[in-house]
Amino acid sequence: MKIIFKFFSLCFTFLILILNNSEFAYGIGNVDWLLLKENNDGKEWIDMGSIKETNAGEITVLTKFLKNPKEPSDKEELSLYVMRINCNDKTFKDTSINGIPQFGSKWQNSNNDELIEVVIEKSCSEIINK
């Protein structure tokens, strides 16, 4: 029984040493937030390092939106979105909101939301300029 306990203890210690490596943690990736725009609705950022081309004319990007409170007693509301953007049509769909997958999300236009429009423009221009 002591041999089994020592074996598992050794394995556990070995796993802790491997997984505690700082290079492993760094591999998860850093974010490079760029504030794109601020208006009465809130502030919109994109993670410049997250912009990836998925298909011809389509990209994904991580965005952060800080919603301004409507009432003085309300709190600011922070949300993270993974957006899929069709650069040809200037349409988008949210594939994840605050880490929760949005299965079945539909393509939509910005409906003149200047914060969404600036995300589409900046993200698409980054892929074109690469």
Protein Blocks (a to p, Z undefined) as FASTA:
>chain_A
ZZmmmmmmmmmmmmmmmmmpmklmmmnopcddddfbdcfkbccdddfklpccfbghiacd
ddddddddfbfkbccddddddddddfklopacdfbgghiacehiacddekopaklmmmmm
mmmmmmmmZZ
